[in-house]
Amino acid sequence: MARAGLGSGGHSRLGLANGKSEKEALALINQALALGVNFIDTAPLYGTEHIVGEAIKKKRDKVVLSTKVFPYRDGEVITPGDLHHSLQSSLNELKTDYIDIVHLHGVTPDAYEQCRDSLLPALETAQREGKVRFIGVSEYFQKDPAHRMLQYAIQDDCWDTIMVGHNILNQSAHDTVLPRAQENNVGVIGMFAVRRALADHTMIGDIVADMIARGLYYSKKVDTKKPLAFLTKGGKGRAKTLAEAAYRFVSHEEGIDMVLTGTGNRDHLKANLAAIYGAPLKAEHLERVRELFSGINYLTGE
């Protein structure tokens, strides 16, 4: 079963994207830490590094800290010097002298080899200097939902961790990424367990209707209006919400070590953590979910 980590990006950015104050964002992080979360993910692009740094400065040794380096500028891969500057800026913002994991952020398939060959040596230098403990790479899930970049990356013996988009709607990493990552002892952080589509039965119905129109799925048993209603519709072992079911699905996926949850709402945080640490989906429900979205590698849930 995966552990839970707090993500500080996404649509919420700790609530900053929805009008919350930095003080409220800080309180959310402190709440997560009080609830037992010890992994926090951030990035320069999120604009939350300084808040994370403030929250953990007196408990740095109790937190596993992940941040990123965005490897592009004006459509080109940055230089090792640019990476060094980004990393130093993150260290300053985070008020720390080391970062547990630094990921290359949103690497696309066409740029993977250049990023690996040009930027990985600079990260390894930072690692030898004690500024970085582990090195990872994250995919650009919205543009690479079939995980082409990560399928390249897991062939190379150079990444300690990867960040993969994985959810009920797109389970393709189950076959294409996770088994090889386990074989190579690569840590896997699951992103996007819950997307907008997984908050609304109607949106799921529209997605399945489109799948049927494309000839990708057909079964007389499926409820085309609410295809996932069986996950939440009464009875013992069912989830109260689609979001809960979605977190339970990913947290019990073999090969996922960490599930990120991002929110600016303290009640949502409690509910999300409870879901991640909740029971797996019932076996028959998991089988139906697998059947419904088997072979789908183009959806993200946005």
C-alpha positions as CSV (number, residue, x, y, z in Angstrom):
1,M,0.0,0.0,0.0
2,A,1.3,3.4,-0.9
3,R,2.0,6.3,1.5
4,A,0.5,9.7,1.2
5,G,2.4,12.8,0.1
6,L,1.3,16.4,0.0
7,G,1.5,18.1,-3.4
8,S,1.7,21.8,-3.6
9,G,1.0,22.4,-7.3
10,G,-2.0,21.5,-9.5
11,H,-5.2,23.4,-9.6
12,S,-5.1,24.3,-5.9
13,R,-1.4,25.2,-5.1
14,L,-2.2,24.8,-1.4
15,G,-5.3,26.9,-1.9
16,L,-3.4,29.9,-3.4
17,A,-5.0,29.3,-6.8
18,N,-8.4,29.6,-5.2
19,G,-7.9,32.8,-3.2
20,K,-6.5,31.4,0.0
21,S,-3.7,33.4,1.8
22,E,-0.1,32.2,2.3
23,K,-1.0,32.0,6.0
24,E,-3.8,29.6,5.2
25,A,-1.5,27.6,3.0
26,L,1.1,27.4,5.8
27,A,-1.6,26.1,8.1
28,L,-2.6,23.4,5.7
29,I,1.0,22.1,5.5
30,N,1.3,22.1,9.3
31,Q,-2.0,20.2,9.4
32,A,-0.7,17.6,7.0
33,L,2.5,17.2,9.0
34,A,0.4,16.8,12.2
35,L,-1.6,14.1,10.5
36,G,1.5,12.1,9.8
37,V,2.4,13.2,6.2
38,N,6.2,13.4,5.9
39,F,6.6,13.8,2.1
40,I,6.0,17.2,0.5
41,D,6.4,17.9,-3.2
42,T,6.8,21.4,-4.7
43,A,8.4,23.1,-7.7
44,P,9.6,26.6,-8.7
45,L,6.7,26.7,-11.2
46,Y,4.1,26.3,-8.4
47,G,5.2,29.4,-6.5
48,T,5.0,27.5,-3.2
49,E,8.6,26.6,-2.4
50,H,8.9,29.5,0.0
51,I,5.8,28.5,1.9
52,V,7.0,24.9,2.1
53,G,10.4,26.1,3.3
54,E,8.8,28.2,6.1
55,A,6.6,25.3,7.2
56,I,9.5,22.8,7.6
57,K,12.4,24.9,8.7
58,K,12.2,23.8,12.3
59,K,11.5,20.1,11.4
60,R,13.6,19.7,8.3
61,D,15.0,16.3,9.4
62,K,11.4,14.9,9.7
63,V,10.3,15.7,6.2
64,V,11.2,14.1,2.8
65,L,11.3,17.1,0.5
66,S,10.9,16.9,-3.3
67,T,11.2,19.8,-5.7
68,K,11.9,20.1,-9.4
69,V,13.9,21.8,-12.2
70,F,12.0,22.8,-15.2
71,P,14.3,21.8,-18.1
72,Y,13.1,24.2,-20.8
73,R,13.4,27.8,-21.7
74,D,12.0,29.3,-24.9
75,G,11.3,25.9,-26.2
76,E,14.9,24.7,-25.7
77,V,16.5,22.5,-23.1
78,I,18.3,24.6,-20.5
79,T,22.0,24.4,-19.9
80,P,23.7,22.8,-16.9
81,G,24.5,26.3,-15.6
82,D,20.7,27.1,-15.8
83,L,20.0,24.0,-13.8
84,H,22.6,25.0,-11.1
85,H,21.0,28.4,-10.8
86,S,17.5,26.8,-10.5
87,L,18.6,24.4,-7.9
88,Q,20.4,27.1,-5.8
89,S,17.2,29.3,-6.0
90,S,15.2,26.3,-4.7
91,L,17.6,25.8,-1.8
92,N,17.2,29.4,-0.9
93,E,13.4,29.4,-1.2
94,L,13.1,26.2,0.8
95,K,15.5,27.5,3.5
96,T,17.6,24.3,3.4
97,D,21.0,23.2,2.4
98,Y,19.9,19.9,0.8
99,I,16.9,18.6,-1.1
100,D,15.9,14.9,-0.7
101,I,14.7,14.4,-4.3
102,V,15.1,16.7,-7.3
103,H,13.1,15.8,-10.4
104,L,13.5,17.1,-13.9
105,H,10.0,18.5,-14.3
106,G,7.6,17.5,-17.1
107,V,10.1,15.9,-19.5
108,T,8.7,15.2,-22.9
109,P,9.5,12.1,-25.0
110,D,11.3,14.1,-27.7
111,A,13.6,15.8,-25.2
112,Y,14.3,12.9,-22.9
113,E,17.7,11.9,-24.3
114,Q,19.0,15.5,-24.4
115,C,17.8,16.1,-20.8
116,R,19.4,12.9,-19.6
117,D,22.7,13.5,-21.4
118,S,23.0,17.2,-20.7
119,L,21.3,17.8,-17.3
120,L,21.7,14.5,-15.4
121,P,25.5,15.0,-15.0
122,A,24.8,18.4,-13.4
123,L,22.4,16.8,-11.0
124,E,24.9,14.1,-10.2
125,T,27.5,16.8,-9.4
126,A,25.0,18.5,-7.0
127,Q,24.4,15.0,-5.5
128,R,28.1,14.6,-4.8
129,E,28.2,18.1,-3.2
130,G,25.5,17.0,-0.8
131,K,22.8,19.4,-2.2
132,V,20.7,16.6,-3.6
133,R,20.1,13.1,-2.1
134,F,18.2,11.4,-4.9
135,I,17.5,12.2,-8.6
136,G,14.2,11.7,-10.5
137,V,12.2,12.6,-13.5
138,S,8.5,13.5,-13.9
139,E,6.4,13.1,-17.0
140,Y,4.2,15.7,-18.8
141,F,1.1,13.6,-18.3
142,Q,-1.2,16.0,-20.0
143,K,0.8,15.8,-23.3
144,D,2.2,12.3,-22.8
145,P,-0.7,10.2,-21.3
146,A,0.8,7.0,-22.8
147,H,4.0,7.4,-20.7
148,R,6.3,7.3,-23.7
149,M,9.0,9.3,-21.9
150,L,8.9,7.1,-18.8
151,Q,9.1,4.0,-20.9
152,Y,12.5,5.3,-22.1
153,A,13.5,6.4,-18.6
154,I,12.9,3.1,-16.8
155,Q,15.3,1.4,-19.3
156,D,18.1,3.6,-18.0
157,D,19.8,2.8,-14.7
158,C,20.1,6.4,-13.6
159,W,16.9,7.5,-11.9
160,D,16.1,6.9,-8.3
161,T,12.5,8.0,-8.6
162,I,9.9,8.7,-11.3
163,M,6.6,10.7,-11.1
164,V,3.8,9.1,-13.2
165,G,0.2,10.1,-13.9
166,H,-2.0,7.2,-12.9
167,N,-5.7,7.0,-12.2
168,I,-8.9,5.0,-12.8
169,L,-9.4,6.5,-16.3
170,N,-5.8,5.9,-17.5
171,Q,-4.4,2.7,-15.9
172,S,-1.8,2.2,-18.7
173,A,1.2,2.6,-16.4
174,H,0.0,-0.7,-14.8
175,D,1.5,-2.6,-17.7
176,T,3.9,-0.2,-19.4
177,V,5.8,1.5,-16.5
178,L,5.2,0.0,-13.0
179,P,6.5,-3.6,-13.5
180,R,9.9,-2.4,-15.0
181,A,10.2,0.3,-12.3
182,Q,9.8,-2.4,-9.6
183,E,12.4,-4.6,-11.4
184,N,14.9,-1.7,-11.4
185,N,14.1,-0.7,-7.8
186,V,12.9,2.8,-8.9
187,G,10.6,4.6,-6.5
188,V,7.3,5.6,-8.0
189,I,5.3,8.6,-7.0
190,G,1.7,8.6,-8.3
191,M,0.3,11.9,-9.6
192,F,-3.2,12.9,-10.7
193,A,-5.1,10.1,-8.8
194,V,-8.1,12.4,-8.8
195,R,-8.9,14.7,-11.7
196,R,-11.9,16.8,-12.5
197,A,-13.6,14.0,-14.3
198,L,-13.4,11.9,-11.2
199,A,-15.5,14.3,-9.3
200,D,-18.6,14.0,-11.4
201,H,-20.5,10.9,-12.6
202,T,-21.8,12.8,-15.6
203,M,-18.3,13.5,-16.9
204,I,-17.4,9.9,-16.6
205,G,-20.6,9.0,-18.6
206,D,-19.5,11.4,-21.4
207,I,-16.1,9.8,-21.4
208,V,-17.5,6.3,-21.7
209,A,-20.0,7.4,-24.4
210,D,-17.0,8.7,-26.4
211,M,-15.1,5.4,-25.9
212,I,-18.1,3.5,-27.2
213,A,-18.3,5.9,-30.2
214,R,-14.7,5.2,-30.9
215,G,-15.3,1.5,-30.8
216,L,-13.0,1.1,-27.7
217,Y,-15.6,-0.4,-25.4
218,Y,-19.1,-1.9,-25.5
219,S,-21.0,-3.8,-22.9
220,K,-24.7,-4.0,-22.2
221,K,-23.9,-4.2,-18.5
222,V,-22.4,-0.7,-18.4
223,D,-24.5,2.2,-17.1
224,T,-23.6,4.7,-19.8
225,K,-24.9,7.6,-17.7
226,K,-23.1,6.8,-14.5
227,P,-20.5,4.1,-15.4
228,L,-18.8,4.2,-12.0
229,A,-21.9,4.4,-9.8
230,F,-21.3,0.9,-8.5
231,L,-18.3,2.3,-6.6
232,T,-20.3,4.6,-4.5
233,K,-23.9,3.4,-4.6
234,G,-24.7,2.0,-1.1
235,G,-23.4,-1.1,0.5
236,K,-20.5,-2.1,2.7
237,G,-17.1,-1.6,1.2
238,R,-18.2,1.1,-1.3
239,A,-16.7,4.6,-1.3
240,K,-18.7,7.7,-0.2
241,T,-17.4,9.6,-3.2
242,L,-15.7,9.1,-6.5
243,A,-12.7,10.9,-5.2
244,E,-12.4,8.4,-2.3
245,A,-12.7,5.5,-4.7
246,A,-10.1,7.0,-7.0
247,Y,-7.5,7.4,-4.2
248,R,-8.2,3.9,-2.9
249,F,-7.7,2.6,-6.4
250,V,-4.2,4.2,-6.8
251,S,-3.0,3.7,-3.3
252,H,-3.3,-0.1,-3.6
253,E,-1.9,-0.3,-7.1
254,E,1.2,-2.6,-7.0
255,G,4.3,-0.5,-7.9
256,I,3.0,2.8,-6.6
257,D,5.0,3.8,-3.5
258,M,3.6,7.3,-2.9
259,V,0.3,9.0,-3.8
260,L,0.3,12.8,-4.0
261,T,-2.8,14.7,-2.9
262,G,-3.2,18.4,-3.4
263,T,-5.8,20.6,-1.9
264,G,-6.3,24.0,-0.2
265,N,-9.2,22.8,2.0
266,R,-8.4,21.3,5.4
267,D,-11.5,19.1,5.4
268,H,-10.6,17.8,2.0
269,L,-7.1,17.0,3.2
270,K,-8.4,14.8,6.0
271,A,-10.8,13.0,3.7
272,N,-8.1,12.5,1.0
273,L,-5.6,11.1,3.5
274,A,-8.3,8.8,4.9
275,A,-9.0,7.5,1.4
276,I,-5.4,6.9,0.6
277,Y,-5.0,4.9,3.8
278,G,-8.4,3.3,3.3
279,A,-9.2,-0.3,2.3
280,P,-8.7,-1.4,-1.3
281,L,-11.7,-1.5,-3.6
282,K,-13.7,-4.7,-3.4
283,A,-12.3,-7.3,-5.7
284,E,-15.3,-7.4,-8.0
285,H,-15.3,-3.6,-8.3
286,L,-11.6,-3.5,-9.1
287,E,-12.2,-6.1,-11.8
288,R,-15.0,-4.0,-13.3
289,V,-12.9,-0.9,-13.2
290,R,-10.0,-2.7,-14.9
291,E,-12.3,-4.1,-17.6
292,L,-14.0,-0.7,-18.3
293,F,-10.8,1.2,-18.9
294,S,-8.4,-1.5,-20.0
295,G,-6.2,-0.4,-22.8
296,I,-7.0,3.3,-22.5
297,N,-3.9,5.4,-22.7
298,Y,-5.1,8.7,-24.0
299,L,-7.2,10.0,-21.1
300,T,-5.9,12.2,-18.3
301,G,-9.2,13.0,-16.6
302,E,-8.9,16.8,-17.2
